[in-house]
Amino acid sequence: MIVPMRVSLFIAGFAVLAACGPRQVEVKTAPEPTASANSAPSVQLTNNLSQAVNIYVTVSGGNELFLRQVAANTVEKVPVSGVASGSTVTFKAVTVDGSRTYQSRSAPLSPLFLWSVP
């Protein structure tokens, strides 16, 4: 009876030592953003109003797409997803209370379209 118990203790001890042994660890950095992610068109909106605005984009002959809400008195770069650079677009900003609407000129969408409200 003593021999099987010693074998069991030896196996348990060996398992504990193996579990506490050194481990191989692989450390990586985050992948670099792809070129297409960096070149996605966007609008840099300067909101000079005292309230937030909802930003929309309309592609010439297409539907209006909601982009994002931009806080009052801020400058924010808003990605224009799903619209190809060079497409003719118009941006629209509507105050959150709906009382005022601002519209940009119709122009080709560049990688960074600058627009200020009002």
Biopython code that builds the backbone (N, CA, C, O; Angstrom):
import numpy as np
from Bio.PDB.StructureBuilder import StructureBuilder

atoms = [
    (1, "MET", "N", (0.803, -1.202, 0.000)),
    (1, "MET", "CA", (0.000, 0.000, 0.000)),
    (1, "MET", "C", (0.842, 1.260, 0.000)),
    (1, "MET", "O", (0.426, 2.271, -0.567)),
    (2, "ILE", "N", (1.997, 1.232, 0.611)),
    (2, "ILE", "CA", (2.839, 2.411, 0.687)),
    (2, "ILE", "C", (3.423, 2.737, -0.686)),
    (2, "ILE", "O", (3.552, 3.911, -1.034)),
    (3, "VAL", "N", (3.779, 1.717, -1.471)),
    (3, "VAL", "CA", (4.389, 1.946, -2.777)),
    (3, "VAL", "C", (3.420, 2.654, -3.730)),
    (3, "VAL", "O", (3.821, 3.635, -4.356)),
    (4, "PRO", "N", (2.161, 2.207, -3.873)),
    (4, "PRO", "CA", (1.259, 2.931, -4.770)),
    (4, "PRO", "C", (1.018, 4.375, -4.324)),
    (4, "PRO", "O", (0.833, 5.254, -5.166)),
    (5, "MET", "N", (1.017, 4.633, -3.003)),
    (5, "MET", "CA", (0.814, 5.991, -2.522)),
    (5, "MET", "C", (2.026, 6.847, -2.879)),
    (5, "MET", "O", (1.862, 8.002, -3.270)),
    (6, "ARG", "N", (3.227, 6.313, -2.755)),
    (6, "ARG", "CA", (4.429, 7.054, -3.107)),
    (6, "ARG", "C", (4.452, 7.351, -4.603)),
    (6, "ARG", "O", (4.863, 8.435, -5.016)),
    (7, "VAL", "N", (4.022, 6.410, -5.398)),
    (7, "VAL", "CA", (3.956, 6.622, -6.849)),
    (7, "VAL", "C", (2.956, 7.735, -7.161)),
    (7, "VAL", "O", (3.215, 8.606, -7.991)),
    (8, "SER", "N", (1.832, 7.690, -6.494)),
    (8, "SER", "CA", (0.819, 8.726, -6.702)),
    (8, "SER", "C", (1.339, 10.097, -6.299)),
    (8, "SER", "O", (1.106, 11.076, -7.007)),
    (9, "LEU", "N", (2.053, 10.184, -5.152)),
    (9, "LEU", "CA", (2.622, 11.456, -4.710)),
    (9, "LEU", "C", (3.713, 11.935, -5.661)),
    (9, "LEU", "O", (3.823, 13.129, -5.939)),
    (10, "PHE", "N", (4.521, 10.994, -6.161)),
    (10, "PHE", "CA", (5.561, 11.346, -7.121)),
    (10, "PHE", "C", (4.952, 11.914, -8.401)),
    (10, "PHE", "O", (5.433, 12.922, -8.917)),
    (11, "ILE", "N", (3.919, 11.291, -8.908)),
    (11, "ILE", "CA", (3.244, 11.757, -10.125)),
    (11, "ILE", "C", (2.605, 13.119, -9.890)),
    (11, "ILE", "O", (2.682, 13.996, -10.751)),
    (12, "ALA", "N", (1.977, 13.304, -8.738)),
    (12, "ALA", "CA", (1.361, 14.596, -8.418)),
    (12, "ALA", "C", (2.421, 15.677, -8.289)),
    (12, "ALA", "O", (2.230, 16.790, -8.778)),
    (13, "GLY", "N", (3.540, 15.365, -7.634)),
    (13, "GLY", "CA", (4.626, 16.332, -7.502)),
    (13, "GLY", "C", (5.219, 16.700, -8.857)),
    (13, "GLY", "O", (5.510, 17.867, -9.120)),
    (14, "PHE", "N", (5.394, 15.706, -9.705)),
    (14, "PHE", "CA", (5.923, 15.966, -11.044)),
    (14, "PHE", "C", (4.974, 16.863, -11.843)),
    (14, "PHE", "O", (5.423, 17.750, -12.569)),
    (15, "ALA", "N", (3.674, 16.637, -11.714)),
    (15, "ALA", "CA", (2.679, 17.454, -12.408)),
    (15, "ALA", "C", (2.730, 18.900, -11.925)),
    (15, "ALA", "O", (2.611, 19.826, -12.728)),
    (16, "VAL", "N", (2.907, 19.100, -10.616)),
    (16, "VAL", "CA", (3.001, 20.456, -10.062)),
    (16, "VAL", "C", (4.249, 21.152, -10.591)),
    (16, "VAL", "O", (4.183, 22.313, -10.995)),
    (17, "LEU", "N", (5.396, 20.450, -10.592)),
    (17, "LEU", "CA", (6.632, 21.032, -11.114)),
    (17, "LEU", "C", (6.514, 21.379, -12.593)),
    (17, "LEU", "O", (7.001, 22.422, -13.029)),
    (18, "ALA", "N", (5.879, 20.517, -13.356)),
    (18, "ALA", "CA", (5.715, 20.781, -14.785)),
    (18, "ALA", "C", (4.806, 21.989, -15.016)),
    (18, "ALA", "O", (5.029, 22.771, -15.941)),
    (19, "ALA", "N", (3.792, 22.137, -14.181)),
    (19, "ALA", "CA", (2.865, 23.260, -14.326)),
    (19, "ALA", "C", (3.526, 24.583, -13.971)),
    (19, "ALA", "O", (3.134, 25.626, -14.494)),
    (20, "CYS", "N", (4.517, 24.560, -13.094)),
    (20, "CYS", "CA", (5.187, 25.773, -12.660)),
    (20, "CYS", "C", (6.439, 26.078, -13.478)),
    (20, "CYS", "O", (7.143, 27.047, -13.193)),
    (21, "GLY", "N", (6.713, 25.288, -14.460)),
    (21, "GLY", "CA", (7.910, 25.474, -15.278)),
    (21, "GLY", "C", (7.811, 26.684, -16.181)),
    (21, "GLY", "O", (6.766, 27.331, -16.249)),
    (22, "PRO", "N", (8.911, 26.999, -16.885)),
    (22, "PRO", "CA", (8.920, 28.162, -17.770)),
    (22, "PRO", "C", (7.965, 28.001, -18.948)),
    (22, "PRO", "O", (7.738, 26.894, -19.437)),
    (23, "ARG", "N", (7.426, 29.096, -19.382)),
    (23, "ARG", "CA", (6.503, 29.112, -20.517)),
    (23, "ARG", "C", (7.101, 29.959, -21.632)),
    (23, "ARG", "O", (7.821, 30.925, -21.378)),
    (24, "GLN", "N", (6.797, 29.588, -22.853)),
    (24, "GLN", "CA", (7.220, 30.394, -23.992)),
    (24, "GLN", "C", (6.105, 31.399, -24.273)),
    (24, "GLN", "O", (4.942, 31.028, -24.429)),
    (25, "VAL", "N", (6.477, 32.669, -24.334)),
    (25, "VAL", "CA", (5.507, 33.738, -24.544)),
    (25, "VAL", "C", (5.863, 34.462, -25.828)),
    (25, "VAL", "O", (7.030, 34.748, -26.095)),
    (26, "GLU", "N", (4.843, 34.754, -26.615)),
    (26, "GLU", "CA", (5.052, 35.503, -27.853)),
    (26, "GLU", "C", (4.356, 36.848, -27.718)),
    (26, "GLU", "O", (3.151, 36.903, -27.475)),
    (27, "VAL", "N", (5.108, 37.930, -27.873)),
    (27, "VAL", "CA", (4.568, 39.274, -27.746)),
    (27, "VAL", "C", (4.607, 39.936, -29.112)),
    (27, "VAL", "O", (5.632, 39.922, -29.793)),
    (28, "LYS", "N", (3.486, 40.514, -29.503)),
    (28, "LYS", "CA", (3.391, 41.189, -30.797)),
    (28, "LYS", "C", (2.828, 42.579, -30.588)),
    (28, "LYS", "O", (2.145, 42.839, -29.597)),
    (29, "THR", "N", (3.113, 43.469, -31.522)),
    (29, "THR", "CA", (2.480, 44.783, -31.514)),
    (29, "THR", "C", (1.254, 44.721, -32.404)),
    (29, "THR", "O", (1.082, 43.779, -33.177)),
    (30, "ALA", "N", (0.412, 45.720, -32.290)),
    (30, "ALA", "CA", (-0.783, 45.774, -33.126)),
    (30, "ALA", "C", (-0.378, 45.912, -34.588)),
    (30, "ALA", "O", (0.637, 46.537, -34.895)),
    (31, "PRO", "N", (-1.158, 45.340, -35.484)),
    (31, "PRO", "CA", (-0.817, 45.461, -36.903)),
    (31, "PRO", "C", (-0.916, 46.908, -37.370)),
    (31, "PRO", "O", (-1.714, 47.688, -36.850)),
    (32, "GLU", "N", (-0.111, 47.251, -38.341)),
    (32, "GLU", "CA", (-0.144, 48.588, -38.927)),
    (32, "GLU", "C", (-1.456, 48.772, -39.676)),
    (32, "GLU", "O", (-1.923, 47.832, -40.319)),
    (33, "PRO", "N", (-2.067, 49.954, -39.613)),
    (33, "PRO", "CA", (-3.279, 50.194, -40.387)),
    (33, "PRO", "C", (-2.982, 50.056, -41.873)),
    (33, "PRO", "O", (-1.893, 50.385, -42.343)),
    (34, "THR", "N", (-3.974, 49.565, -42.594)),
    (34, "THR", "CA", (-3.791, 49.400, -44.029)),
    (34, "THR", "C", (-3.839, 50.747, -44.718)),
    (34, "THR", "O", (-4.388, 51.714, -44.190)),
    (35, "ALA", "N", (-3.263, 50.796, -45.891)),
    (35, "ALA", "CA", (-3.244, 52.055, -46.645)),
    (35, "ALA", "C", (-4.651, 52.513, -46.976)),
    (35, "ALA", "O", (-4.923, 53.714, -46.993)),
    (36, "SER", "N", (-5.555, 51.568, -47.240)),
    (36, "SER", "CA", (-6.923, 51.964, -47.591)),
    (36, "SER", "C", (-7.646, 52.602, -46.410)),
    (36, "SER", "O", (-8.474, 53.493, -46.602)),
    (37, "ALA", "N", (-7.340, 52.151, -45.176)),
    (37, "ALA", "CA", (-7.971, 52.752, -43.999)),
    (37, "ALA", "C", (-7.493, 54.177, -43.811)),
    (37, "ALA", "O", (-8.273, 55.045, -43.420)),
    (38, "ASN", "N", (-6.201, 54.435, -44.088)),
    (38, "ASN", "CA", (-5.660, 55.778, -43.932)),
    (38, "ASN", "C", (-6.150, 56.719, -45.024)),
    (38, "ASN", "O", (-6.220, 57.928, -44.807)),
    (39, "SER", "N", (-6.491, 56.186, -46.194)),
    (39, "SER", "CA", (-6.868, 57.039, -47.301)),
    (39, "SER", "C", (-8.385, 57.157, -47.464)),
    (39, "SER", "O", (-8.851, 57.738, -48.444)),
    (40, "ALA", "N", (-9.155, 56.622, -46.530)),
    (40, "ALA", "CA", (-10.606, 56.736, -46.605)),
    (40, "ALA", "C", (-10.985, 58.212, -46.541)),
    (40, "ALA", "O", (-10.449, 58.947, -45.712)),
    (41, "PRO", "N", (-11.891, 58.654, -47.397)),
    (41, "PRO", "CA", (-12.273, 60.069, -47.364)),
    (41, "PRO", "C", (-12.963, 60.431, -46.050)),
    (41, "PRO", "O", (-13.604, 59.596, -45.411)),
    (42, "SER", "N", (-12.815, 61.695, -45.668)),
    (42, "SER", "CA", (-13.454, 62.175, -44.446)),
    (42, "SER", "C", (-13.750, 63.662, -44.584)),
    (42, "SER", "O", (-13.214, 64.349, -45.454)),
    (43, "VAL", "N", (-14.619, 64.133, -43.700)),
    (43, "VAL", "CA", (-14.928, 65.558, -43.643)),
    (43, "VAL", "C", (-14.457, 66.053, -42.285)),
    (43, "VAL", "O", (-14.754, 65.453, -41.253)),
    (44, "GLN", "N", (-13.725, 67.152, -42.301)),
    (44, "GLN", "CA", (-13.326, 67.787, -41.039)),
    (44, "GLN", "C", (-14.282, 68.935, -40.812)),
    (44, "GLN", "O", (-14.231, 69.953, -41.503)),
    (45, "LEU", "N", (-15.157, 68.761, -39.834)),
    (45, "LEU", "CA", (-16.188, 69.750, -39.561)),
    (45, "LEU", "C", (-15.788, 70.606, -38.371)),
    (45, "LEU", "O", (-15.446, 70.096, -37.304)),
    (46, "THR", "N", (-15.838, 71.905, -38.571)),
    (46, "THR", "CA", (-15.671, 72.850, -37.475)),
    (46, "THR", "C", (-17.073, 73.337, -37.121)),
    (46, "THR", "O", (-17.695, 74.078, -37.883)),
    (47, "ASN", "N", (-17.558, 72.916, -35.963)),
    (47, "ASN", "CA", (-18.895, 73.311, -35.515)),
    (47, "ASN", "C", (-18.739, 74.503, -34.585)),
    (47, "ASN", "O", (-18.356, 74.348, -33.425)),
    (48, "ASN", "N", (-19.040, 75.702, -35.098)),
    (48, "ASN", "CA", (-18.949, 76.928, -34.318)),
    (48, "ASN", "C", (-20.243, 77.270, -33.594)),
    (48, "ASN", "O", (-20.349, 78.336, -32.989)),
    (49, "LEU", "N", (-21.221, 76.385, -33.648)),
    (49, "LEU", "CA", (-22.518, 76.638, -33.015)),
    (49, "LEU", "C", (-22.472, 76.270, -31.537)),
    (49, "LEU", "O", (-21.575, 75.559, -31.085)),
    (50, "SER", "N", (-23.459, 76.771, -30.795)),
    (50, "SER", "CA", (-23.536, 76.486, -29.361)),
    (50, "SER", "C", (-24.324, 75.213, -29.078)),
    (50, "SER", "O", (-24.630, 74.917, -27.923)),
    (51, "GLN", "N", (-24.654, 74.461, -30.121)),
    (51, "GLN", "CA", (-25.310, 73.163, -29.923)),
    (51, "GLN", "C", (-24.786, 72.152, -30.936)),
    (51, "GLN", "O", (-24.216, 72.522, -31.963)),
    (52, "ALA", "N", (-24.986, 70.886, -30.637)),
    (52, "ALA", "CA", (-24.507, 69.810, -31.509)),
    (52, "ALA", "C", (-25.280, 69.800, -32.817)),
    (52, "ALA", "O", (-26.397, 70.310, -32.903)),
    (53, "VAL", "N", (-24.660, 69.206, -33.836)),
    (53, "VAL", "CA", (-25.309, 69.059, -35.136)),
    (53, "VAL", "C", (-25.191, 67.612, -35.599)),
    (53, "VAL", "O", (-24.223, 66.921, -35.280)),
    (54, "ASN", "N", (-26.184, 67.168, -36.352)),
    (54, "ASN", "CA", (-26.133, 65.868, -37.010)),
    (54, "ASN", "C", (-25.619, 66.101, -38.427)),
    (54, "ASN", "O", (-26.109, 66.982, -39.132)),
    (55, "ILE", "N", (-24.628, 65.309, -38.842)),
    (55, "ILE", "CA", (-23.991, 65.490, -40.139)),
    (55, "ILE", "C", (-24.478, 64.402, -41.097)),
    (55, "ILE", "O", (-24.540, 63.224, -40.746)),
    (56, "TYR", "N", (-24.820, 64.827, -42.316)),
    (56, "TYR", "CA", (-25.277, 63.931, -43.375)),
    (56, "TYR", "C", (-24.452, 64.197, -44.630)),
    (56, "TYR", "O", (-23.934, 65.297, -44.822)),
    (57, "VAL", "N", (-24.333, 63.179, -45.483)),
    (57, "VAL", "CA", (-23.706, 63.340, -46.790)),
    (57, "VAL", "C", (-24.680, 62.818, -47.833)),
    (57, "VAL", "O", (-25.357, 61.812, -47.623)),
    (58, "THR", "N", (-24.741, 63.523, -48.969)),
    (58, "THR", "CA", (-25.548, 63.079, -50.096)),
    (58, "THR", "C", (-24.634, 62.988, -51.306)),
    (58, "THR", "O", (-23.985, 63.964, -51.680)),
    (59, "VAL", "N", (-24.586, 61.803, -51.919)),
    (59, "VAL", "CA", (-23.837, 61.626, -53.157)),
    (59, "VAL", "C", (-24.746, 62.080, -54.279)),
    (59, "VAL", "O", (-25.943, 61.796, -54.260)),
    (60, "SER", "N", (-24.192, 62.784, -55.259)),
    (60, "SER", "CA", (-24.976, 63.298, -56.378)),
    (60, "SER", "C", (-25.855, 62.199, -56.963)),
    (60, "SER", "O", (-25.360, 61.166, -57.414)),
    (61, "GLY", "N", (-27.161, 62.433, -56.950)),
    (61, "GLY", "CA", (-28.119, 61.470, -57.483)),
    (61, "GLY", "C", (-28.393, 60.293, -56.571)),
    (61, "GLY", "O", (-29.020, 59.320, -56.990)),
    (62, "GLY", "N", (-27.932, 60.364, -55.318)),
    (62, "GLY", "CA", (-28.103, 59.237, -54.399)),
    (62, "GLY", "C", (-28.881, 59.607, -53.163)),
    (62, "GLY", "O", (-29.505, 60.666, -53.090)),
    (63, "ASN", "N", (-28.834, 58.720, -52.194)),
    (63, "ASN", "CA", (-29.550, 58.913, -50.937)),
    (63, "ASN", "C", (-28.697, 59.664, -49.923)),
    (63, "ASN", "O", (-27.470, 59.698, -50.017)),
    (64, "GLU", "N", (-29.367, 60.254, -48.970)),
    (64, "GLU", "CA", (-28.696, 60.953, -47.875)),
    (64, "GLU", "C", (-28.294, 59.918, -46.817)),
    (64, "GLU", "O", (-29.092, 59.061, -46.437)),
    (65, "LEU", "N", (-27.034, 60.013, -46.347)),
    (65, "LEU", "CA", (-26.526, 59.091, -45.336)),
    (65, "LEU", "C", (-26.151, 59.856, -44.079)),
    (65, "LEU", "O", (-25.449, 60.865, -44.147)),
    (66, "PHE", "N", (-26.619, 59.377, -42.924)),
    (66, "PHE", "CA", (-26.234, 59.977, -41.645)),
    (66, "PHE", "C", (-24.801, 59.554, -41.333)),
    (66, "PHE", "O", (-24.465, 58.374, -41.433)),
    (67, "LEU", "N", (-23.954, 60.517, -40.954)),
    (67, "LEU", "CA", (-22.568, 60.208, -40.612)),
    (67, "LEU", "C", (-22.353, 60.141, -39.107)),
    (67, "LEU", "O", (-21.919, 59.117, -38.579)),
    (68, "ARG", "N", (-22.661, 61.246, -38.413)),
    (68, "ARG", "CA", (-22.373, 61.304, -36.977)),
    (68, "ARG", "C", (-22.916, 62.598, -36.401)),
    (68, "ARG", "O", (-23.234, 63.536, -37.132)),
    (69, "GLN", "N", (-23.017, 62.635, -35.078)),
    (69, "GLN", "CA", (-23.354, 63.875, -34.381)),
    (69, "GLN", "C", (-22.045, 64.497, -33.905)),
    (69, "GLN", "O", (-21.187, 63.815, -33.345)),
    (70, "VAL", "N", (-21.906, 65.794, -34.135)),
    (70, "VAL", "CA", (-20.705, 66.523, -33.730)),
    (70, "VAL", "C", (-21.097, 67.527, -32.654)),
    (70, "VAL", "O", (-22.034, 68.307, -32.827)),
    (71, "ALA", "N", (-20.372, 67.497, -31.549)),
    (71, "ALA", "CA", (-20.675, 68.344, -30.394)),
    (71, "ALA", "C", (-20.490, 69.825, -30.718)),
    (71, "ALA", "O", (-19.829, 70.186, -31.691)),
    (72, "ALA", "N", (-21.085, 70.671, -29.885)),
    (72, "ALA", "CA", (-20.993, 72.123, -30.045)),
    (72, "ALA", "C", (-19.555, 72.591, -29.861)),
    (72, "ALA", "O", (-18.803, 72.033, -29.062)),
    (73, "ASN", "N", (-19.188, 73.624, -30.614)),
    (73, "ASN", "CA", (-17.874, 74.275, -30.500)),
    (73, "ASN", "C", (-16.701, 73.299, -30.550)),
    (73, "ASN", "O", (-15.786, 73.377, -29.730)),
    (74, "THR", "N", (-16.730, 72.390, -31.507)),
    (74, "THR", "CA", (-15.641, 71.425, -31.661)),
    (74, "THR", "C", (-15.242, 71.292, -33.125)),
    (74, "THR", "O", (-15.969, 71.692, -34.033)),
    (75, "VAL", "N", (-14.068, 70.720, -33.318)),
    (75, "VAL", "CA", (-13.592, 70.357, -34.644)),
    (75, "VAL", "C", (-13.445, 68.848, -34.628)),
    (75, "VAL", "O", (-12.775, 68.296, -33.756)),
    (76, "GLU", "N", (-14.069, 68.176, -35.590)),
    (76, "GLU", "CA", (-14.030, 66.720, -35.607)),
    (76, "GLU", "C", (-13.842, 66.204, -37.027)),
    (76, "GLU", "O", (-14.455, 66.701, -37.972)),
    (77, "LYS", "N", (-12.983, 65.198, -37.158)),
    (77, "LYS", "CA", (-12.762, 64.527, -38.438)),
    (77, "LYS", "C", (-13.698, 63.328, -38.486)),
    (77, "LYS", "O", (-13.594, 62.413, -37.669)),
    (78, "VAL", "N", (-14.618, 63.341, -39.456)),
    (78, "VAL", "CA", (-15.654, 62.319, -39.556)),
    (78, "VAL", "C", (-15.421, 61.497, -40.817)),
    (78, "VAL", "O", (-15.439, 62.053, -41.915)),
    (79, "PRO", "N", (-15.201, 60.169, -40.691)),
    (79, "PRO", "CA", (-15.027, 59.344, -41.881)),
    (79, "PRO", "C", (-16.311, 59.289, -42.696)),
    (79, "PRO", "O", (-17.414, 59.285, -42.148)),
    (80, "VAL", "N", (-16.148, 59.247, -44.013)),
    (80, "VAL", "CA", (-17.289, 59.150, -44.922)),
    (80, "VAL", "C", (-17.250, 57.745, -45.517)),
    (80, "VAL", "O", (-16.756, 57.543, -46.626)),
    (81, "SER", "N", (-17.767, 56.795, -44.779)),
    (81, "SER", "CA", (-17.718, 55.394, -45.183)),
    (81, "SER", "C", (-18.700, 55.115, -46.309)),
    (81, "SER", "O", (-19.812, 55.642, -46.334)),
    (82, "GLY", "N", (-18.268, 54.280, -47.232)),
    (82, "GLY", "CA", (-19.146, 53.850, -48.316)),
    (82, "GLY", "C", (-19.248, 54.823, -49.470)),
    (82, "GLY", "O", (-20.020, 54.592, -50.401)),
    (83, "VAL", "N", (-18.491, 55.901, -49.433)),
    (83, "VAL", "CA", (-18.505, 56.872, -50.533)),
    (83, "VAL", "C", (-17.090, 56.971, -51.083)),
    (83, "VAL", "O", (-16.139, 57.217, -50.341)),
    (84, "ALA", "N", (-16.963, 56.778, -52.373)),
    (84, "ALA", "CA", (-15.644, 56.788, -53.012)),
    (84, "ALA", "C", (-15.098, 58.204, -53.099)),
    (84, "ALA", "O", (-15.827, 59.163, -53.351)),
    (85, "SER", "N", (-13.796, 58.302, -52.884)),
    (85, "SER", "CA", (-13.117, 59.585, -53.059)),
    (85, "SER", "C", (-13.313, 60.040, -54.504)),
    (85, "SER", "O", (-13.194, 59.236, -55.428)),
    (86, "GLY", "N", (-13.609, 61.308, -54.700)),
    (86, "GLY", "CA", (-13.857, 61.847, -56.035)),
    (86, "GLY", "C", (-15.332, 61.933, -56.396)),
    (86, "GLY", "O", (-15.696, 62.612, -57.357)),
    (87, "SER", "N", (-16.195, 61.244, -55.625)),
    (87, "SER", "CA", (-17.646, 61.336, -55.872)),
    (87, "SER", "C", (-18.114, 62.749, -55.562)),
    (87, "SER", "O", (-17.612, 63.378, -54.630)),
    (88, "THR", "N", (-19.057, 63.248, -56.325)),
    (88, "THR", "CA", (-19.619, 64.571, -56.055)),
    (88, "THR", "C", (-20.602, 64.451, -54.897)),
    (88, "THR", "O", (-21.574, 63.699, -54.963)),
    (89, "VAL", "N", (-20.330, 65.212, -53.829)),
    (89, "VAL", "CA", (-21.139, 65.112, -52.617)),
    (89, "VAL", "C", (-21.559, 66.489, -52.121)),
    (89, "VAL", "O", (-20.998, 67.515, -52.504)),
    (90, "THR", "N", (-22.562, 66.470, -51.259)),
    (90, "THR", "CA", (-23.007, 67.649, -50.525)),
    (90, "THR", "C", (-23.163, 67.227, -49.074)),
    (90, "THR", "O", (-23.742, 66.179, -48.788)),
    (91, "PHE", "N", (-22.648, 68.041, -48.156)),
    (91, "PHE", "CA", (-22.805, 67.767, -46.732)),
    (91, "PHE", "C", (-23.900, 68.653, -46.164)),
    (91, "PHE", "O", (-24.111, 69.777, -46.618)),
    (92, "LYS", "N", (-24.592, 68.124, -45.161)),
    (92, "LYS", "CA", (-25.663, 68.865, -44.503)),
    (92, "LYS", "C", (-25.485, 68.712, -43.004)),
    (92, "LYS", "O", (-25.191, 67.622, -42.514)),
    (93, "ALA", "N", (-25.665, 69.811, -42.275)),
    (93, "ALA", "CA", (-25.621, 69.801, -40.811)),
    (93, "ALA", "C", (-26.957, 70.316, -40.310)),
    (93, "ALA", "O", (-27.416, 71.379, -40.727)),
    (94, "VAL", "N", (-27.576, 69.568, -39.421)),
    (94, "VAL", "CA", (-28.863, 69.958, -38.843)),
    (94, "VAL", "C", (-28.682, 70.043, -37.334)),
    (94, "VAL", "O", (-28.211, 69.094, -36.706)),
    (95, "THR", "N", (-29.057, 71.185, -36.749)),
    (95, "THR", "CA", (-28.947, 71.324, -35.293)),
    (95, "THR", "C", (-29.822, 70.262, -34.624)),
    (95, "THR", "O", (-30.844, 69.850, -35.172)),
    (96, "VAL", "N", (-29.403, 69.825, -33.426)),
    (96, "VAL", "CA", (-30.124, 68.732, -32.766)),
    (96, "VAL", "C", (-31.581, 69.076, -32.466)),
    (96, "VAL", "O", (-32.422, 68.181, -32.376)),
    (97, "ASP", "N", (-31.883, 70.359, -32.312)),
    (97, "ASP", "CA", (-33.286, 70.733, -32.092)),
    (97, "ASP", "C", (-34.043, 70.896, -33.409)),
    (97, "ASP", "O", (-35.245, 71.161, -33.402)),
    (98, "GLY", "N", (-33.346, 70.739, -34.544)),
    (98, "GLY", "CA", (-33.990, 70.814, -35.858)),
    (98, "GLY", "C", (-34.313, 72.218, -36.336)),
    (98, "GLY", "O", (-34.952, 72.375, -37.376)),
    (99, "SER", "N", (-33.892, 73.243, -35.606)),
    (99, "SER", "CA", (-34.279, 74.615, -35.947)),
    (99, "SER", "C", (-33.472, 75.202, -37.105)),
    (99, "SER", "O", (-33.954, 76.099, -37.797)),
    (100, "ARG", "N", (-32.249, 74.709, -37.324)),
    (100, "ARG", "CA", (-31.419, 75.269, -38.396)),
    (100, "ARG", "C", (-30.758, 74.159, -39.203)),
    (100, "ARG", "O", (-30.396, 73.112, -38.665)),
    (101, "THR", "N", (-30.606, 74.404, -40.505)),
    (101, "THR", "CA", (-29.952, 73.469, -41.409)),
    (101, "THR", "C", (-28.912, 74.226, -42.213)),
    (101, "THR", "O", (-29.177, 75.322, -42.707)),
    (102, "TYR", "N", (-27.733, 73.643, -42.344)),
    (102, "TYR", "CA", (-26.637, 74.228, -43.123)),
    (102, "TYR", "C", (-26.226, 73.216, -44.177)),
    (102, "TYR", "O", (-26.224, 72.010, -43.930)),
    (103, "GLN", "N", (-25.875, 73.725, -45.367)),
    (103, "GLN", "CA", (-25.486, 72.837, -46.458)),
    (103, "GLN", "C", (-24.190, 73.327, -47.085)),
    (103, "GLN", "O", (-23.988, 74.527, -47.273)),
    (104, "SER", "N", (-23.313, 72.376, -47.406)),
    (104, "SER", "CA", (-22.049, 72.719, -48.062)),
    (104, "SER", "C", (-22.276, 72.880, -49.555)),
    (104, "SER", "O", (-23.347, 72.573, -50.079)),
    (105, "ARG", "N", (-21.254, 73.365, -50.220)),
    (105, "ARG", "CA", (-21.301, 73.414, -51.683)),
    (105, "ARG", "C", (-21.199, 71.987, -52.206)),
    (105, "ARG", "O", (-20.692, 71.110, -51.507)),
    (106, "SER", "N", (-21.663, 71.748, -53.402)),
    (106, "SER", "CA", (-21.516, 70.459, -54.053)),
    (106, "SER", "C", (-20.107, 70.403, -54.635)),
    (106, "SER", "O", (-19.714, 71.281, -55.402)),
    (107, "ALA", "N", (-19.341, 69.362, -54.268)),
    (107, "ALA", "CA", (-17.943, 69.282, -54.694)),
    (107, "ALA", "C", (-17.483, 67.832, -54.685)),
    (107, "ALA", "O", (-18.095, 66.985, -54.034)),
    (108, "PRO", "N", (-16.398, 67.546, -55.410)),
    (108, "PRO", "CA", (-15.828, 66.198, -55.356)),
    (108, "PRO", "C", (-15.285, 65.916, -53.951)),
    (108, "PRO", "O", (-14.672, 66.783, -53.329)),
    (109, "LEU", "N", (-15.515, 64.706, -53.463)),
    (109, "LEU", "CA", (-15.045, 64.322, -52.133)),
    (109, "LEU", "C", (-13.551, 64.052, -52.184)),
    (109, "LEU", "O", (-13.092, 63.138, -52.868)),
    (110, "SER", "N", (-12.809, 64.852, -51.459)),
    (110, "SER", "CA", (-11.349, 64.691, -51.382)),
    (110, "SER", "C", (-11.019, 63.845, -50.154)),
    (110, "SER", "O", (-11.899, 63.590, -49.332)),
    (111, "PRO", "N", (-9.760, 63.403, -50.014)),
    (111, "PRO", "CA", (-9.409, 62.621, -48.825)),
    (111, "PRO", "C", (-9.729, 63.348, -47.520)),
    (111, "PRO", "O", (-10.066, 62.698, -46.530)),
    (112, "LEU", "N", (-9.632, 64.690, -47.492)),
    (112, "LEU", "CA", (-10.026, 65.463, -46.312)),
    (112, "LEU", "C", (-10.771, 66.703, -46.779)),
    (112, "LEU", "O", (-10.163, 67.669, -47.240)),
    (113, "PHE", "N", (-12.091, 66.666, -46.658)),
    (113, "PHE", "CA", (-12.954, 67.768, -47.058)),
    (113, "PHE", "C", (-13.126, 68.682, -45.847)),
    (113, "PHE", "O", (-13.596, 68.232, -44.802)),
    (114, "LEU", "N", (-12.757, 69.951, -45.968)),
    (114, "LEU", "CA", (-12.858, 70.897, -44.854)),
    (114, "LEU", "C", (-14.180, 71.667, -44.962)),
    (114, "LEU", "O", (-14.532, 72.176, -46.026)),
    (115, "TRP", "N", (-14.904, 71.740, -43.833)),
    (115, "TRP", "CA", (-16.182, 72.432, -43.830)),
    (115, "TRP", "C", (-16.414, 73.045, -42.459)),
    (115, "TRP", "O", (-16.075, 72.449, -41.437)),
    (116, "SER", "N", (-16.988, 74.228, -42.442)),
    (116, "SER", "CA", (-17.247, 74.943, -41.200)),
    (116, "SER", "C", (-18.717, 75.331, -41.126)),
    (116, "SER", "O", (-19.309, 75.755, -42.118)),
    (117, "VAL", "N", (-19.304, 75.182, -39.930)),
    (117, "VAL", "CA", (-20.707, 75.549, -39.687)),
    (117, "VAL", "C", (-20.728, 76.559, -38.563)),
    (117, "VAL", "O", (-20.085, 76.299, -37.546)),
    (118, "PRO", "N", (-21.397, 77.671, -38.653)),
    (118, "PRO", "CA", (-21.910, 78.317, -39.865)),
    (118, "PRO", "C", (-20.809, 78.963, -40.665)),
    (118, "PRO", "O", (-21.071, 79.550, -41.715)),
]
sb = StructureBuilder()
sb.init_structure("model")
sb.init_model(0)
sb.init_chain("A")
sb.init_seg("    ")
for serial, (resi, resn, name, xyz) in enumerate(atoms, 1):
    if name == "N":
        sb.init_residue(resn, " ", resi, " ")
    sb.init_atom(name, np.array(xyz, "f"), 0.0, 1.0, " ", f" {name:<3s}", serial, name[0])
structure = sb.get_structure()
